[in-house]
């Protein structure tokens, strides 16, 4: 049986990746940062590696490992308070990743699957345009820049060592257990709070957790995945208005959406110092997954409707202890 080391194994994505790997008869090892972290209950083989940085030692964790799935990262933060955000992101996402990957190559790992971010492509797309895997990267914020630098280092390492690298750039990931803005959105809908997003005509790509994990599983062993960059989405883009309406339907709620013009909302957001949030709510971000479909013969196995329903059911069950 093939042996896989998963970083970020306790996270929203990582915990489900481990579950699917085990269900598919992989031998799974989870890398933990600290002993006091809540352990992944389904992975028995767990190793503490400490903080992920340029000096982290991975020898024990990488022993007899065939594949690596690197999910751990310093994630995007809407209101970052550190004095030098780029330096902090680089410490983990760039230097920590490349140190890890170098040691993986020395240990004889066959393939290193790296979860990057669509932010490597940029923050938003123009109407009727989509990001593609062939685009020249144009990251804007520190998080996206750190992920891009890690990608560049991984590609160079693959050329130098022969260890295969696969890079996946997802947009916003949602599913049962999702947090942050998506959780807030469900809470607003559940409480019946009127929202001024009834006339937003943007288009955004999202990816359901099950669809992302299915692609990760494909990229572990597919011959055509080696040393490639893939974008991933559900293959069905939604406006902010459509997302709220669809989520409300999945929750058996009525979406109370007020049709406020996007231009007015943007002006208000800028006045309130929330321009970044305005980009997410009002701007477009579409991804083209045609390369992923063609090269890997891959299609998203779960529909948006089904994925939103699963997300809503999990939220409601936790809210009402159903």
Secondary structure, DSSP 8 states (H G I E B T S, - for coil): --EEEEESTTSTTHHHHHHHHHHTT-EEEEEES-TTS---TT--EEEE--S-STT---HHHHTT-SEEEE-------TT--SS-HHHHHIIIIIIIHHHHHHHHHHTT-SEEEEE--GGGT-S-B-TT--B-TTS-----SHHHHHHHHHHHHHHHHHHHH--EEEEEEE-EEESTT--HHHHHHHHHHHHT--BS-TT----B-EEEHHHHHHHHHHHHH-GGGTTEEEEE--S--B-HHHHHHHHHHHTT----B----HHHHHHHHHHTT-HHHHHHHHSBB-B--HHHHHHHT---SS-HHHHHHHHHHHHHHHHHT-
